Amino acid sequence: MAQHTQLRIDTGLEIYFCDPQSPWQRGSNENTNGLLRQYFPKGTDLSQHGVDELNAVAHALNTRPRKTLGWQTPAKALDRLLIQDMIEGVATTG
């Protein structure tokens, strides 16, 4: 997020940061860190791992069903949300 100021200017998005030493403010981030620790213990030098290995871990995590999503994968949950939005956004004739 070193470029957060430029991102805000370019997109108009509000940028928020959690308070230091407050992991409860970063639930999803902390959960993802825990999942990553299954593959890479804390202190692991990621530069020692190849792109293919890192991509495989990313794929495994991104296709893993999540309890918070009703045991759907993130991709499936996003697809459902987008389809629902398209259906609700369609004008009907009558």
N, C-alpha and C positions, 0 to 999 in steps of 0.2 A: 504493500500500500504506500510505497514511497512516492508514488505519483498521484496520491488521492486528491490533491488540490486540482491538478490538471483534469482528472476524471470528472470531478464535480463541475468544472468549467465547461468541459466538452459535452457532458450529458445532462447537466442540471440535477443530477442525483444528490440527495442528502447523504453525507458520509458520517458514520458514527463509529466510535471506538469504545470498547469496553474499558472499564477502570482497571489499572494494574492490580495484580494480586486478587482478582475477582473471577475465578473460573466459572462460578455459577451464572455469570452473565454471558458465557460463551458455550452453552450446552452442546450445540451441534458440533462446534469446533473441538471441544473436549472429547466428545464421543468419537469423532473421526480420528483424533490423535490416538485414542485407545485402540481403535481398530488397526491403525497403521503400526502400532507397537507389536501386533501379532506377526508382522512381517519384518519390521525393522526395529530392533530394540533401541531404547533411548540412547542417544549419542552416536548412532550409526552414521557413518559418512556416506551419504547417498551418492556421492560422485564415484563411489566404488562399485555401483550397480549400473548395469547397462540400461539403455532406453527400453529395450524389449521387456526386461524384468520389471521396470517401473511401470510401464504400460499395462503389463499383466496384472500387477497389484491394483492399479487404478481400475481396470476392468472388473476385477473380482469384487472390489468394494462398491463400484457403481451399479453392479448387477445383483447385489445382495439385498434380499427383501428386508424392509425396516419395520419394526413394530410400530413406530410413530406414523407410518404410512399405511396402517392396516395390513401389514405383511406384503405390501406391494414393493416392487423395486422402484427406485427414484424415477427411472425412465417411464415405467408404467403409470405412476402417479402423475407425472407431468403430462403424458399423453391424455389421460382421462381429464385432467384439468383443462387442457387446450381444446379437446373435443367438446366438453361441456360449455366452454366459453363460446365456441363457434356456434353451437346449437342455440344457446341463449341469445346470441347476437344476431341471429338470422331473422329478418323481418318476415312476417307471415301475411298472406293475403286472405281476405275474408269478406 
